[in-house]
Amino acid sequence: MSPFGHFPPAPTRRLPQDVVDRPLVGFTRDYADGESVPRHSHERVQLLYATRGIMRITTDAAGFVVPPGRALWVPAAVPHVTAMQGPTAMRALFLRADAAQAGPAGVTVLAVSALLRELILAACSEPLEWDEAGRGGHLAALILDEIARAPALPLGVPAVHDLRLARLAAALRADPARPAGMEAWAAECGASARTLTRLFRAETGMSFGRWRQLLRLSEAAAMLAQGVPPARAAAAVGYASAPAFGAAFRAAFGTTPGTDHDLSDR
């Protein structure tokens, strides 16, 4: 981002999956822990999914933690950076514009059902130019039905760009359990509490408290996907009790932390 608030153009990565004449096509790649794909965009919509590992995907507007059991819907031409936490087995889909009508309009985290997971894996085993009248065509039709009914999940944390807010955000990502209030953050970030409160609302459309909750729940989801027990994940992100964490997690994601913990074994 430039000092004037404008983002530089992102290079377009043109893969065979961007141009093949099929409604959707699979993309398979394994990544090492810590590997990343620099800021770029694609000509087609992507459904980014991984059977193993955690993807941390950042757009110009928000950051998303995508553990197994979730997928990120990224519209065409949306710049993003993808970073891998742990060895990551990406099994993604590229969708042609007509097929992409089945999904949401914007960047969205989707819950991946057991059926959709198996369909994605099956699509990734098909050749690029699969038989539209055969197995590939049947898979594509089912995938689009499952995408259309997949629940959207609030795993995106709005990005902040003011340097003072960025310092606060970095500190909270490093230690989500940190209990500091706005006055304490103000002293550390070089701005008044009133200024920070105003900036948070202006840049994210929500209060600092709501933003921090989203950050904490997103980080907890990543921990659960790595096999961390729910009670430990709750403490690590600043919840004083497991029931309070469970209630907040269930309200946000529609599942219990124990269910998300189980997703890490898929």
Beta strands, then each sheet from edge to edge (+ up, - down):
strand 1: 24-31
strand 2: 36-40
strand 3: 45-59
strand 4: 62-66
strand 5: 70-74
strand 6: 80-95
strand 7: 108-111
strand 8: 152-153
strand 9: 156-158
sheet 1: 1+ 6- 2+
sheet 2: 1+ 6- 3+ 4- 9+
sheet 3: 1+ 6- 3+ 5- 7+ 8-
end
